[in-house]
Amino acid sequence: MKLNQCHLVMSVVAACFLVSSSPGEEITAPQEPVALLKQISQEIEKLPESPTGLAENLSALQESVEQLESGLLEARQSEATAHARMASWTGAILARELKKVHASSRLIEITEKTGRTEEVARYRERHQRLLDTIADTTAHYESIIRHLGSLDSGLVDAGFKQYQQYLIGKELASQLGLHRVVRSQFEQYRNSRKVDLPAWQEELLSR
């Protein structure tokens, strides 16, 4: 009796999720798609009768899955690279804004001595906006670092290295120094899963 092609493939797929490596021992963990398809091919070869064209269809399906996996890997690489760059940019912005705090505070002190209250109020308002910007940028920076920690380590390292090479090629020494600090801070987080924002701000400020 000939089986419907679709039913046969589905039956073999289901069987491959419960393949025994030895009698009485079941493997219940899902396998990688390509490996699973190869196993399906092996199971089909054991069948006494195989529907016409099934092997060809299965081969085409395996090729499609391989292309899909390749596309997914490329997408993961792009995501890791983009977030590594984003961390570097945000770290540079944070460092720039932190460097403004001392000058802003000093300006308020000097203006207060002149008795020009309107100017003092204006400078205080500007100073508060600066502090708000630093708080928002710091929160964004932390979010990026945490997200990088959820991605594939090898892809993230490659992303940081790629952007570092770009900065070297452009001879952006100052930004390159900040980039290395950002990468170091990410590695601290990856190893400890802890965030030390005050210490990180100090490190960025000292660059």
C-alpha positions as a LaTeX table, in Angstrom:
\begin{tabular}{lrrr}
\hline
Residue & $x$ (\AA) & $y$ (\AA) & $z$ (\AA) \\
\hline
Met1 & 0.00 & 0.00 & 0.00 \\
Lys2 & 1.37 & 3.43 & $-0.98$ \\
Leu3 & 1.43 & 6.12 & 1.67 \\
Asn4 & 0.62 & 9.74 & 1.04 \\
Gln5 & 3.93 & 11.63 & 0.65 \\
Cys6 & 3.12 & 14.32 & 3.16 \\
His7 & 1.93 & 11.81 & 5.75 \\
Leu8 & 5.08 & 9.78 & 5.28 \\
Val9 & 7.41 & 12.72 & 5.78 \\
Met10 & 5.52 & 13.90 & 8.84 \\
Ser11 & 5.60 & 10.40 & 10.30 \\
Val12 & 9.34 & 10.14 & 9.77 \\
Val13 & 9.92 & 13.62 & 11.23 \\
Ala14 & 7.97 & 12.66 & 14.35 \\
Ala15 & 9.92 & 9.44 & 14.59 \\
Cys16 & 13.22 & 11.30 & 14.37 \\
Phe17 & 12.41 & 13.22 & 17.54 \\
Leu18 & 12.20 & 9.89 & 19.36 \\
Val19 & 15.09 & 8.03 & 17.80 \\
Ser20 & 16.64 & 5.41 & 20.02 \\
Ser21 & 20.41 & 5.33 & 20.17 \\
Ser22 & 20.06 & 1.94 & 21.78 \\
Pro23 & 17.07 & $-0.24$ & 22.68 \\
Gly24 & 14.96 & 1.39 & 25.37 \\
Glu25 & 16.88 & 4.70 & 25.25 \\
Glu26 & 15.02 & 7.64 & 23.71 \\
Ile27 & 16.45 & 10.93 & 22.52 \\
Thr28 & 13.75 & 13.49 & 23.16 \\
Ala29 & 15.69 & 16.72 & 22.59 \\
Pro30 & 14.92 & 18.42 & 19.25 \\
Gln31 & 17.74 & 18.26 & 16.73 \\
Glu32 & 19.14 & 20.89 & 14.39 \\
Pro33 & 17.01 & 21.12 & 11.21 \\
Val34 & 19.75 & 20.04 & 8.78 \\
Ala35 & 20.79 & 17.12 & 10.99 \\
Leu36 & 17.14 & 16.15 & 11.36 \\
Leu37 & 16.61 & 16.16 & 7.60 \\
Lys38 & 19.66 & 13.97 & 7.10 \\
Gln39 & 18.26 & 11.55 & 9.62 \\
Ile40 & 14.93 & 11.58 & 7.82 \\
Ser41 & 16.75 & 10.66 & 4.58 \\
Gln42 & 18.36 & 7.74 & 6.35 \\
Glu43 & 14.99 & 6.59 & 7.67 \\
Ile44 & 13.45 & 6.83 & 4.21 \\
Glu45 & 16.24 & 4.69 & 2.77 \\
Lys46 & 15.17 & 1.95 & 5.18 \\
Leu47 & 11.61 & 1.94 & 3.83 \\
Pro48 & 10.72 & $-0.97$ & 1.55 \\
Glu49 & 8.91 & 1.39 & $-0.79$ \\
Ser50 & 9.51 & 5.12 & $-1.32$ \\
Pro51 & 7.02 & 7.37 & $-3.16$ \\
Thr52 & 8.26 & 8.79 & $-6.45$ \\
Gly53 & 10.12 & 12.08 & $-6.09$ \\
Leu54 & 10.26 & 12.02 & $-2.29$ \\
Ala55 & 14.07 & 11.91 & $-2.15$ \\
Glu56 & 14.31 & 14.84 & $-4.57$ \\
Asn57 & 11.78 & 16.85 & $-2.57$ \\
Leu58 & 13.62 & 16.11 & 0.63 \\
Ser59 & 16.92 & 17.21 & $-0.92$ \\
Ala60 & 15.34 & 20.48 & $-2.04$ \\
Leu61 & 13.92 & 20.99 & 1.45 \\
Gln62 & 17.33 & 20.40 & 3.00 \\
Glu63 & 18.87 & 22.98 & 0.67 \\
Ser64 & 16.17 & 25.49 & 1.63 \\
Val65 & 16.79 & 24.89 & 5.34 \\
Glu66 & 20.54 & 25.35 & 4.86 \\
Gln67 & 19.89 & 28.66 & 3.09 \\
Leu68 & 17.57 & 29.71 & 5.91 \\
Glu69 & 20.16 & 28.86 & 8.56 \\
Ser70 & 22.77 & 30.82 & 6.60 \\
Gly71 & 20.43 & 33.80 & 6.47 \\
Leu72 & 19.73 & 33.57 & 10.19 \\
Leu73 & 23.45 & 33.47 & 10.96 \\
Glu74 & 24.00 & 36.55 & 8.81 \\
Ala75 & 21.16 & 38.32 & 10.64 \\
Arg76 & 22.68 & 37.43 & 14.03 \\
Gln77 & 26.07 & 38.70 & 12.86 \\
Ser78 & 24.53 & 41.97 & 11.69 \\
Glu79 & 22.70 & 42.42 & 14.99 \\
Ala80 & 25.85 & 41.81 & 17.05 \\
Thr81 & 27.91 & 44.19 & 14.90 \\
Ala82 & 25.25 & 46.90 & 15.01 \\
His83 & 24.93 & 46.73 & 18.80 \\
Ala84 & 28.71 & 46.70 & 19.29 \\
Arg85 & 28.90 & 49.91 & 17.27 \\
Met86 & 25.92 & 51.35 & 19.11 \\
Ala87 & 27.61 & 50.66 & 22.45 \\
Ser88 & 30.75 & 52.43 & 21.25 \\
Trp89 & 28.80 & 55.45 & 19.96 \\
Thr90 & 26.72 & 55.73 & 23.12 \\
Gly91 & 29.81 & 55.41 & 25.31 \\
Ala92 & 31.44 & 58.24 & 23.34 \\
Ile93 & 28.34 & 60.45 & 23.72 \\
Leu94 & 28.20 & 59.71 & 27.44 \\
Ala95 & 31.88 & 60.61 & 27.85 \\
Arg96 & 31.34 & 63.89 & 26.00 \\
Glu97 & 28.36 & 64.87 & 28.15 \\
Leu98 & 30.13 & 63.91 & 31.39 \\
Lys99 & 33.01 & 66.21 & 30.49 \\
Lys100 & 30.58 & 69.16 & 30.37 \\
Val101 & 29.45 & 68.78 & 33.99 \\
His102 & 32.47 & 70.40 & 35.66 \\
Ala103 & 32.46 & 73.41 & 33.31 \\
Ser104 & 28.72 & 73.83 & 33.75 \\
Ser105 & 28.97 & 73.76 & 37.55 \\
Arg106 & 31.88 & 76.18 & 37.48 \\
Leu107 & 29.92 & 78.60 & 35.30 \\
Ile108 & 27.07 & 78.62 & 37.80 \\
Glu109 & 29.48 & 79.35 & 40.68 \\
Ile110 & 31.10 & 82.25 & 38.86 \\
Thr111 & 27.77 & 83.75 & 37.79 \\
Glu112 & 26.37 & 83.50 & 41.32 \\
Lys113 & 29.15 & 85.81 & 42.52 \\
Thr114 & 28.04 & 88.50 & 40.10 \\
Gly115 & 24.54 & 88.59 & 41.56 \\
Arg116 & 22.93 & 88.20 & 38.13 \\
Thr117 & 20.06 & 86.00 & 39.25 \\
Glu118 & 18.42 & 85.63 & 35.84 \\
Glu119 & 21.61 & 84.29 & 34.32 \\
Val120 & 22.13 & 81.96 & 37.27 \\
Ala121 & 18.60 & 80.56 & 36.81 \\
Arg122 & 19.22 & 80.05 & 33.11 \\
Tyr123 & 22.53 & 78.28 & 33.72 \\
Arg124 & 20.96 & 76.09 & 36.41 \\
Glu125 & 18.22 & 75.07 & 34.00 \\
Arg126 & 20.80 & 74.24 & 31.36 \\
His127 & 22.80 & 72.27 & 33.92 \\
Gln128 & 19.73 & 70.22 & 34.86 \\
Arg129 & 19.07 & 69.40 & 31.21 \\
Leu130 & 22.67 & 68.20 & 30.99 \\
Leu131 & 22.20 & 65.93 & 34.00 \\
Asp132 & 18.95 & 64.58 & 32.53 \\
Thr133 & 20.73 & 63.84 & 29.25 \\
Ile134 & 23.49 & 62.00 & 31.11 \\
Ala135 & 20.93 & 59.95 & 33.04 \\
Asp136 & 19.07 & 58.99 & 29.86 \\
Thr137 & 22.27 & 58.18 & 27.97 \\
Thr138 & 23.57 & 56.10 & 30.87 \\
Ala139 & 20.33 & 54.10 & 30.96 \\
His140 & 20.54 & 53.55 & 27.21 \\
Tyr141 & 24.17 & 52.50 & 27.49 \\
Glu142 & 23.32 & 49.97 & 30.18 \\
Ser143 & 20.49 & 48.58 & 28.03 \\
Ile144 & 22.83 & 48.08 & 25.07 \\
Ile145 & 25.48 & 46.37 & 27.21 \\
Arg146 & 22.89 & 44.03 & 28.69 \\
His147 & 21.54 & 43.20 & 25.23 \\
Leu148 & 25.02 & 42.45 & 23.95 \\
Gly149 & 25.34 & 40.02 & 26.84 \\
Ser150 & 22.38 & 38.08 & 25.48 \\
Leu151 & 23.95 & 37.61 & 22.04 \\
Asp152 & 26.48 & 35.05 & 20.83 \\
Ser153 & 29.85 & 35.89 & 22.40 \\
Gly154 & 31.86 & 35.11 & 19.30 \\
Leu155 & 29.68 & 37.29 & 17.09 \\
Val156 & 29.83 & 40.18 & 19.59 \\
Asp157 & 33.62 & 39.94 & 19.80 \\
Ala158 & 33.79 & 39.98 & 16.01 \\
Gly159 & 31.52 & 43.04 & 15.94 \\
Phe160 & 33.72 & 44.95 & 18.38 \\
Lys161 & 36.84 & 43.96 & 16.46 \\
Gln162 & 35.34 & 45.00 & 13.14 \\
Tyr163 & 34.45 & 48.46 & 14.44 \\
Gln164 & 37.85 & 48.80 & 16.08 \\
Gln165 & 39.52 & 48.14 & 12.72 \\
Tyr166 & 37.28 & 50.77 & 11.18 \\
Leu167 & 38.36 & 53.36 & 13.77 \\
Ile168 & 42.02 & 52.44 & 13.26 \\
Gly169 & 41.61 & 52.86 & 9.50 \\
Lys170 & 40.03 & 56.29 & 10.00 \\
Glu171 & 42.78 & 57.24 & 12.50 \\
Leu172 & 40.20 & 58.27 & 15.10 \\
Ala173 & 42.51 & 57.89 & 18.09 \\
Ser174 & 40.24 & 59.51 & 20.68 \\
Gln175 & 37.20 & 57.47 & 19.70 \\
Leu176 & 39.36 & 54.35 & 19.49 \\
Gly177 & 40.40 & 54.84 & 23.12 \\
Leu178 & 36.77 & 55.15 & 24.18 \\
His179 & 35.86 & 52.11 & 22.10 \\
Arg180 & 38.39 & 50.03 & 24.01 \\
Val181 & 36.96 & 51.24 & 27.31 \\
Val182 & 33.45 & 50.30 & 26.16 \\
Arg183 & 34.62 & 46.86 & 25.08 \\
Ser184 & 36.36 & 46.37 & 28.42 \\
Gln185 & 33.21 & 47.35 & 30.29 \\
Phe186 & 31.15 & 44.94 & 28.24 \\
Glu187 & 33.62 & 42.15 & 29.04 \\
Gln188 & 33.30 & 43.02 & 32.73 \\
Tyr189 & 29.55 & 42.65 & 32.44 \\
Arg190 & 29.80 & 39.42 & 30.43 \\
Asn191 & 32.05 & 37.85 & 33.03 \\
Ser192 & 30.22 & 39.03 & 36.15 \\
Arg193 & 26.69 & 39.86 & 34.90 \\
Lys194 & 27.00 & 42.98 & 37.07 \\
Val195 & 26.74 & 46.64 & 36.07 \\
Asp196 & 28.78 & 49.31 & 37.88 \\
Leu197 & 27.55 & 52.52 & 36.25 \\
Pro198 & 29.35 & 55.03 & 38.53 \\
Ala199 & 32.69 & 53.29 & 37.94 \\
Trp200 & 32.00 & 53.05 & 34.21 \\
Gln201 & 31.20 & 56.76 & 34.05 \\
Glu202 & 34.50 & 57.52 & 35.76 \\
Glu203 & 36.38 & 55.35 & 33.29 \\
Leu204 & 34.72 & 57.06 & 30.32 \\
Leu205 & 35.32 & 60.50 & 31.84 \\
Ser206 & 39.03 & 59.80 & 32.34 \\
Arg207 & 39.59 & 59.09 & 28.65 \\
\hline
\end{tabular}
